Amino acid sequence: MAESSLTEGIFMILVNNYNTYFFHIYDDLMANFGIFFRTMMVLYTVLIGYMWMTNKENSRAFIKSWFLIAIFYTLVMESNAYMNTVYSPFIGLVEDISTYFLQGTSYTSVFASLDELAVKFIQTTGSLWPSGINWPWDYALAVIGFVALYVFFFVMVFAFLAVYAISYFSICLFLLLGGVFILLGTIEHTKSMFFAWLKNLLQHAFTIIFASIILGVTSDGVLNSINDLEQLDMNNIFSLKFVGFIGWCAINTVLFLKSADFAAGLTGTIAGSTAGLAGGMAKAGGLTAAGTAGAGALGAHGGLAGAGYLAGKAGMTRTQAMAGNALEMLKKKRGIK
């Protein structure tokens, strides 16, 4: 078995943890809801029988309604049909489509491809830094150019990872509760809840598909731009090749973040939460990349890791502060001291 790359390994750990959680909690979830739905099924059977006896003109509609609810109830609550016909096939279909557009061997191939791009980029830019610059102004321009390359590249990478990961686990969470919403869809007064669940499920699926299509279309352009960086002179970094690489990264970042909007327009939903979270994660990736690139420009190659750590620590501190503020707001809303 081939060794996983960095981002692929992280993603697979998350997937395995979720699968363990799902199979641990799903049976208990269905058992708890089963008490309610079994009671409702008995009451509904009695109601349908009464309505059939008192209004035989509409008896066919009553029987049809009862059979529909009974079938879905049996599939969801009394068998593993939901797991075998909805949960696993739906996730598998999304993974297969994204893999197809990325021409990979498995749905995690995208992460291996991103790691290869990142390694190629770091190796290319690492060899560009000149051994010595005498004039402070030239040194400052070289640092600015070096940092810009890293920021734009890693913002692009984090934008895709954020969109893909958020959408993938949103699909998993929606499917976890899918059995309940399918049953709600058989009841006239709660049918709208089922369609809302279905629309949001499809929106996250199409987000992954659109992001995969965008990456598949633009990955060759990014790779060619990275290869063009080898021809740069860091003493005179600002050139058409520099601008071309920045342009590829900027366009990709915007398209990745817009993939949620594309999917939302197709399904009639709102993509603000996915796109906003993805944008925040991409921004955090840019800050980390800026610290990493700055350290590489200011000193030895070993400084890369140190700057990455400091930038990550600063980002963690900021995140903890935001989490603390959110917790205080929640306490005030709930009246908790």
Salt bridges, closest charged atoms under 4 A:
GLU78 OE2 - ARG38 NE 3.02
GLU188 OE1 - LYS191 NZ 3.21
GLU230 OE2 - LYS120 NZ 3.20
ASP261 OD2 - LYS258 NZ 3.43
